[in-house]
Amino acid sequence: MKNTLAFALLSAALTLPVAHAAPPVEMQTPTLTQDITSAGRLRLQSQRLAKLWLQAGLGIHAGAATGQLARGVAHFEVNLASLARYEKKEGTQQPLQRINELWIAYRIALSLPYNESNLKTVSYLADDLTQASGKLTMKIEANANTGSGRLLDLSLRQNMLAQRLARLYLMAQAGDRSHGRLVDIDQTKKEFATALAELVESRENTLASREALELARMQWMFFELAISEMSNKGVSRPQHVATASERILETLDAVSAQYGSAGADARFAAASANTRHN
């Protein structure tokens, strides 16, 4: 089974040619968009790594999950390193410091064997790291001041929600079917569906982003169906959830790539226009 993930936006984000005599904003455009992406990926990986650790511990495509976990840890560190300069900026210094502190503990926890005690630790750190990464993403996105920046952040957050939903499902498979856990699953499903509708209905969508969103919507239907089977007695297909969560990761990556490109193109054009007028 191939487990290649479409980290297209991170690897090819905004490779636009740099015009000569460019104003500062032109140089900042790809950096800002890529920074939103990097911070958003910290947020989604915070949930995904916990999902993969639990998946491996439960023996669900364990070999694949272990490999994906190792690669995910490496991706997290690359994204975190790319945001290092925000440690010196007001407003982002505190959340980034918190992320660094949590990451040290989280990486250690992810190396521990699966058991109930370690599961609690991994889950606690995953949620704390998600919250800290969300604050950082929000701070960076606020500087974009564009609709595309908001949609990019929202699409990246959708990916986090999908990974969180898969993790919560696997926690239920591990035996935690408490009322609180089931409520978490239901609320996350509703939150994902609401935000997906917002993305689909956005007037700022391009033809390419609409096509990517349609594919994401179809993947969501399969993913939601796999999650919903948990309520049927005698029906449990965690393998389907594990596979579907990685497929929707790929399709939502494609959506984020479209929003990242659209935002960069718009701001690059604006910067070029200002250069011509000056």
N, C-alpha and C positions, 0 to 999 in steps of 0.2 A: 504494500500500500504506500503510495507516494504521499509525503507529508510536507511538500513545498508550500510555503505561505507567500501570499502576494504582498510583500512589503514594498510595493512599487513606488509609493509616494516618498518613502524615506530614501530609497536608493536612487531615485531619478527626479527628486523634487526640484522643479523649477530650474532646469538647466538652460536658462535663457541666455542669449548672448549679451554681454555687457557692452553698452554703447560707450564710445569715447566721450570724455568730458561729462560724464554722467553725474547728476546731483546725488547727494547722500541718500535720498529716499529710494533711488533706483537700486543701490547696493543693499539697502535694508529690506527691500521687498521679499526676495527669496528667503532671506534669513528669518524674517518674522513668520512667514508661512511655514517654513520648515520647523521653527521653534514650536509653533502651535501643534504641529504634527508630532514632534518628539515628546512634548509634554503629554499630549493625548495618548500616546503609545505607552508612556509610563503608567497612566491611569488604567488602560485596558489590560496591560500585562500584569498589573497588580492582582487582577482577578483571574486572568488566564493561567498564570503560574500556579496559583492555588488549585485551580481546576485540574491542571495536568498532574500535579503532585498527588491529588486525591484519586484521580483516574488511574494512575500507575499503582497506587496503594491498593486499590480495589481490584486490580488485575483486569482492567478494561482496556484492551489494546495496550497493555503495559509497556511493551518494547517501544512502540511508536510514541507513547506519551512521555517516556523517559528521554528519548531523543529530542522531542519537541520542547521539553522542559529545559534541557541543557542549552538549546539554541535560544529559547526565550530569555533565559538568564543573561546570555551574551548580548542579545538585542537590547535588553533593559539597560545594561551598563553602557552600551554605545550611546543610547539616547540620553542617558543621564550625563555622560561626559560632555555631550554636545551642548548642554545647557549650563555648563559650569560658570559662565560669565554672569549669570543671573544671581549668583551668590553675592555680588557686589552692588546689586541694584535694589533700590528701595521698593518695597512692596512684594518683591519676589525672594528676597534673601531668607526670610523666615520659613516659608513653605519648602524652599529647596533644601535648607539645612535639615528640616524635619524629614524630608524624603531620604536624604543621605543617611540619617540616623536609623530610620526604619529599615532601609535597604540592607544595612549591615546585619541586623537581626533577622530579617526576612530570608536573606540568602542562606544563613546558617540553618534556619528552620526548614527550608526546602531541601536541605541535604540530609535531614533526619528521616528515619524509617517511619512508615505509616503506623500510627496507633491513635487511640482516642485522645490522649493528652497532647500529642504533637498536632493533631488535627485542630484542636482548640487554639493552639498557638499560631498555626499557619493562618487560620481563619481570622483571628484577631488582627494579625499583622497585615493581612491582605486588605481588610476593610480600612484600617488606619492609613495604609499607604495609598489606597484609592482616594481617600478623602484629601490627603495632603497633595497628591498629584492633581486632583481636580481643582484645588485652590490655585496651584501654580498655573495650570492651563487657563483658568479664568482670567488671571492677572495678565498673562501674555496676550490672550485673545482680545482683551480690552484695548490694547494698543493698536490692533489691526483696524478698528473703526470701519469695517466693511461688512456687508451682508455675507460675502463669501467666507470671511473669517468666522462668522457666527455659525454658518452652515458646516464649515469644516470641523469646528469644535463639536457641534451637535452630532455629526456623523461618527466622529471618533468616540464620543460618549456612547453612541448606540452600540458600538463594538464592545465597549466595556460592559454594558448591560447584558449583552448576549452571553459574554463569558461568565458574568456573575450568575445569570440564570442557570447556565449549565452547572456551575459549581454548587448552587443551592440544590439543584436536582440530585447531584451526586451525593450531597450530604444527606438528603432524604434516603437515598439508596443505601447509605452507610448505616442507617438506623434512626436518624433524627427526623421523625415525622411529627414533631411537636406542632401545636397550633401556630406558634410564632414562625416556625420555618415555612409552613404551608402558606401563611399570610405573606411572608417575604417573597415567595415564588410568585404568588398571584399579583402582588403589587409590582414586581419587576416586569412581569409580562405586560401588564397594563401600561406601565411607563414606557416600555419599548414600543408598543403599538401606537401610543399617542405621539411619541417623537417621530416615529417612522412616517406617520400621516403628515406631520408638520413638514418633514423634508420633502415628501412627495408633492405637497401642495404649494411649495415655495415658488413664487414668481421668478426667482432668480435662477431657477434651474435651466441648464442648457439641454440640448438634445442628448448629448453624451451622458450628462448626469441623470437625466430622466431614464435613459436605457439602463444605466447601472442601478438605479433605484428600483426599477421593475424587476431586475434579477434578484436584488436583495429582498424585495417583497415576496417573491416566489420561494426563496430559501427560508424566509421567516415562516411561511406557511408550513413547510416540512418540519422546521425546528419546533414550532409551537405544537404541532401534532405529536411529535415525539415526547415533548414535555407533558402534554395533556394525558398521555396514556398511563401516567403514573396513578391517576385517579381510578383507573379500571382495575378491579381486583384480578389478580393472576396475570396481569399484563405488565411487563417491565422490560424495556429494551434500552438499557443504558448505553449500549454500543451505538445505537442510532443517535442518541443525544450527543455523545462524544464526537461522532463523525459530523453531524449537522452543525455543531458549534464551530468546528474548524472550517466548514464550507461557508458558513455565513460570515466568518472572519474574513475570508478571501473576497467575498462580494462586497462587504462593507469597506474593505480596503480600497476597492475600485471606486466606490462612491467618494471616499475621502480624497482619492487622487484627483478626481474630476473637480471637486471643490477647491482643492489646493491649486490646481492649474488655472482655474477660472479666476481665482483671487489674484494670483500672480500676474496673469495677463492683463487684468483690469488696472492694477496698480502700476505695472510697467508702462502701459499705454499712457496713463495719467502723468507719470514722471517724464516720459518722452515729450508729451505735449507741453509740459511746463518748460522743458529745455528749449523747445523751438520758440516759445513765446518770450523767453528771457534774452 
